[in-house]
């Protein structure tokens, strides 16, 4: 019986298109007339140096930040946190006054009340240390009031999203920072800031507004993305950094990564792209 390829050259051409049984066989060019089942498996094949995979790099351990390295002093921490809660209360109070639905007014006012309670709790911590709350907050007045002016939206719905985004990010940030505070004050502050904020009520109001105005969704998504950068600058200002940009960024990056993840979940709850 004649071979289907009569010359070695034709055999090599056939093997260029026919898949070889194994990677090593791709290096072989043997005429079919010389092959049989027995010789195929018993023939000694020339040694072929196969490419070797480089060893996988060892996984890098997640960097955990030593908060004591970046912590501000206790009184400045309390003063800034207290002023931010006061501004949150004022922002939500203005939004409640502008909202045109009674249920919305009630839910937003409740959120404002929670912010005021947090402010009062931090003020009590300041007084416990024999300091005057106004004096502790004063160094942050210009920065925080300027920030509050930046987050005023085109209407009350944008400003309500501002309160949700900035309040959530900054509460999360100061809660994480509280772990570096001395004594038991850290746990008290973390518990206070992590308590009820009225967020679900605010989400309910915004969902209703988005449902009633389909064009609002994309506008709020863009507004929310704009708010993040300014809010993270406020958070960064609370940290005691070395001034070396490269090492500072490496030290605080895990904190900010966690903040962004929590922010993304809040935006997802509204169906908005973070």
N, C-alpha and C positions, 0 to 999 in steps of 0.2 A: 504494500500500500504506500503510495507516495505521500511524502510530508506536505503539509499545507504551505510551508515556506521552504523553497528549494535551495536557498542560499543563506549563509549567515547574515548577509546584509538585510535580506527581507525579514529574517527573524528579528533582527534588532529594530527594524521599523515597526513590526507588529507589537513588540514589547513597549515601544514608545507610546502607544495608545491604549494597550491592554493593561489593566492594573496588575502590578506584580503581587504575588501572594504575601510577601513580607517586604519590610524596608530593605533588608540585606539583599534579597533577590534582585532588587533594582540595580545592583552593581554587577549582576551576572548577565552574560550573553552566550547562551549555549544552544546550539542547533537542536531542534526537536527530534531529529533522527537519532541523536545520541542519548536521548533521555528515556527513562522508564521509571515506573513507580519505585522500584527497588533502588536504582542508582540515585534517584533524586534525594532520598533521605540518607544514603550511605556515603555519598561523595564528600570528600574533604574539601571544604571551601576555604578560599583564601581569607586570611584575617582582614577584617575591615574595622577601622577605627571609627566608632560611632561618636557623634557629638554628645558631650556630657552636660547635664544641667548644672547650673551654678547652685550652690546651697541656698535655701531660702533665708532671707535675713530674719534674725530673731525679732519677735514682736517687741515694739517699744512700749514700755509701761506708761500708763496714763499719768500725766503730771498732776500732782495734787498741790494746790497752792497753800503755802504757809501764810495764813491771813495776818499773822502778827507782823510779817514783813511789810505789808502794805496798809495796815490799819492806821487811821488817824487817831488822834487823842480822843479820849472818851467824850469830853464836853463838846468839841467840835462835831463829833459824830451825832450826838444827841441834838445839838442846835440845828444842824442841817436837816436831819430827819424830821424834827418838829416843824420846821418852816415849810418843808415840802408837803406835809400833811395838812397844814393850814391853807396852803395854796390849793390843794386838791379840794378841800372843803369849799373854798370860795369859788373855784371853777364850776363845781357841780351845782352850787347854789344858783349861780348865774344861768346855767343851762336849764335848771328846773323852772326858773322864772320865764324863760323863753319858750319852753315846750308848750305845744298847743293842745295837749291831751291830758286829762286829769289823771289817768292811770300812770302815764309817763312821768308826770310831775311828781307823783307819789313815790315811784320807784327811784327816780333820780335824787329826790330829797332824802330818801332813806340812805342812799350811798353817800351823800354829803354828810349825813349824821355819823356814819361809821368813820369817815375820815376825821371828823372833829373829835370823836372819841379817841382815836389813835393819837392825834395831836395832844390832847389833854393828858393821855397816859405818858407820853414822852416828856411833857412839861413837868409832870410829877417826878420823873426820874431826875430831871435837872434840879428841881428844888430840893430833892432828897440829898443832893450833894452841896447844898448851901449856895447855889448859884441862881442868878436872876434869869428866867427864860428869855426875856427880850434881849438881854446882853449876849446870851449864847446864840441867839438866832441872827442878830444884827450883822455879823460878818458875811452872811450869805444872802442878805436882802437884795442887793443889786443883781447878782447872778440869777437868783430864783425868780425874781420879778421879771427880768428880761426873758427868761425861759418861758414863763407863763404867757407873756405877750406873743411869743413865737408860735405857741400851740393853739391860739385862738383861730378857729376855722371860719369858713365862709358863711356857715349857718350853725345853728345849735347842734345839729346832728354831727357835723364834723368836730365841733368842740367836745361833744360827748364822747366820740371815739378817742379824742386826745386824752381825755381823763382816763378812759379805760386802758389805753396803751401805755401812757406815761406812768400812771399810778401803778399798773401791774408790774412794769419793768423796775420801777424804783423800789416798790415794796419787796420784790424778789431780791433785788440787789442788797438792800439794807438788812434783810433777813440773813443772807449769806454772810455779810460782813459782821453781823452780830456775834458769830461764832468766835471772832477774835477779840471780843470785849473781855475785860477782866472780871473775875468773880462771877456772881450769878446774874448780873445785869444783862448779859448777853441772852440768856434763856428767856428772861422776862420780856426784853424788847422783841425777840424773835416771835414769841407767843403773841404779843400785842399786834405786831405788824402782820402776822399770819392769820389773825382772827377775821371774822366776817367783814367783807368790804362792800357788799351790795352788788358784786360783779354780775351775778345772775340776773338781777333786775335790769341792769344797764344793757346786758346782752339781749334781754327780751325786748326792750324799747328799740334797740337798733335793728333787730330782726324784723320787727313790725314795720319800721320805717323803710327798710330795704324791700320788704314785700309790697309795700304800697307805691314805691317809686323804683322801677327796674333800673333806671339810669344811675341811681345813687350808689349801687354796689361797686361799680368800677371807680367812681370818684372817691369813695371811702377807702378802697384798696390802695389807691395812689397816695392818699393823704396819710394812711397808716404807715406806709413805707417811708415817707418823708419824716415822720415823727421819730423813728427809731434812732437815727443818727444824733439828733439833738439831745435825746434822752440819755443816750450812752455817754455823751460828753459830760452831762451833769453827774452821772454815776462816776465817771473817771475822775472828776474833780474832787471827789471825796477821798480818793486813795492817796496814801503817802508813798510817792514814787521816787526813784533814785535820780531821774533826769536822763538816764541812759535809755533811749527809745527802744533799742533792740531788746535789751534784757527786761525792761518794763513790760513790753508787749508779750514776751514769753511768759512772764509771771502772771499776768492778769487774763490772758486769753481763755483759760478754762472757765473763769468766772463769767466772762461775757458770752461764751458759747452756751452755757446753761441758761443765761438770760434770754438769748435769742430763741432757744428751743421752747421756753415757756411762752414767749411772745407769739411764736408761730402757732402754738396750740390755741391761744386766745383768738387769733385771727381765723383759724380753722373753724372755731365755734360759730363764727359769723358767716362762714362760706367765703371768706376773703383771702386773697393770696398775700402772704406776708412778704 
